[in-house]
Amino acid sequence: MSSVIFSKTIIKRFYQLCVLSLALASCASSGKALKEVSILSQNSHQKTIVSAEIAADDASRMQGLMFRKVMGKKEGMIFLFPSDSRMPFWMENTYLPLDIVFISADHRIVDIAENTKPLSEDLIQSKQSYRYVLEVNAGFTNEHQIKVGDKVEF
């Protein structure tokens, strides 16, 4: 009887290990590294969390969210630049209207471009230099009362 229980336990553990391995392999094969980004409101002491894809190299920053048709309510993309920048963004080949949050090297929001126009070639320029950029669905910053001066952690 104890060998039957032992066998069921081993089979159950093996099954759990297989499921976990498949889940990890699926995440790794998608090539989409995720980072939790927390936005701390300086006025309301509210904390908003976004699960953001990381764009840390030239290729991923150039691709951005182009050609995407859907993004979850609390999902986004965080662009990590090696130094401060003033380069403009644009919405060419981007189907989703976005809020673009420009973040300084000290992790403070320095500018927000709200409700950007999909598929537009207009340049979207921050008023201040930035080191990081968070793109989220249009309306997200208004809905969560995110403002210039708020702190961003990741």
FENURSUL-V272562 format. One record per helix or strand of 2 or more residues. SS is the DSSP state (hx for helix, st for strand). FROM is the first residue (numbers start at 1). TO is the last residue. Records with the same first field share a line. If there is no record, write none. Layout:
BEGIN
SS: FROM-TO / FROM-TO
END
This chain:
BEGIN
hx: 2-30 / 58-63 / 140-143
st: 34-40 / 47-55 / 75-85 / 98-103 / 108-113 / 130-137 / 151-153
END
